[in-house]
């Protein structure tokens, strides 16, 4: 999968070319390929991320539907360590 801007990502979702699960799976594969390069301190387990993406697949009316994101490690997120 090439790098996609938000407009193109939304078009691919609407056409059925991609699902949020496809995007999450691709992102985790790219992270594995890079190895431990210090970019990620903590990752949500891939199976959890895939389950969350799958749960979104019928909620296409959400404004940020299927947009992957990262949260800086000094922001509190339930269930993840905070380093600050």
N, C-alpha and C positions, 0 to 999 in steps of 0.2 A: 504494500500500500504506500503510495506516495504521500508526501506531506500535504495536508488539506487545510484550507482556510475554513472558517466557520460556515460561510455561505455554501461552499462546495460540500462540506460534510453534511449539512442539512439536506441538500439536494440528493446526496447518495442515500441518506436515511429514507427520504420520502419515496425514492424510486425503488427501494428494496435492495440496492446494490450493497449496502452495508447495514449492520446492526451495531448497537453499542457493544455487544459481546465481541463482534469482530474487531472493533477498535481496541478494546481492552486486551484481547488476546495478542494483537499485533504489538501493542505497547510493551507488554510484558516480555514478548519475544525479543524486541529491540533492547530492552534493559538487560536481559540475559546475555545477548550478544556483546554488549559493551563491557560486561564484567563489572567487578567492583571498582568503579572509577571514582567513588566518593561523592557522586551526585546525590544518591538517595541514602538517607540515614535510616529510615524505616519505610517499608512498603506494606500496604495492606496485603495479606496473603492473596495470591492470584485467584484461588478458588472463591474467596469472599468477593473480590472485585468482579469476577465473572457472574456470580449470583446476583450482585447488585445491579449490574448492567442488564442482565436478563429481566430483572424485576421492572426495569424502566421501559421495556420494549412496547408496552401498551399505553404508555403515558406520553405520547408524542406532543402533547399540547404544552408541556413544560417549557419555559423560555430558554433554558440551557440544556435541553434534552440531548443526551449523549455526548456532551462536551467533556472530554477528559481534563482533569486539573490536578495540580499538586498543591499541598498546603505546607507552608514553611514550618519547620520543626519546633518553632517557639510559639506556635498557636495551639491552644488546647483542643484536642479532638478526643471524644470519648473512645476509650479502648486502645489509644496509641500513645506512646511515650512523648513527653514534651521535654525538650533539652534546655529550655531557658530557666 
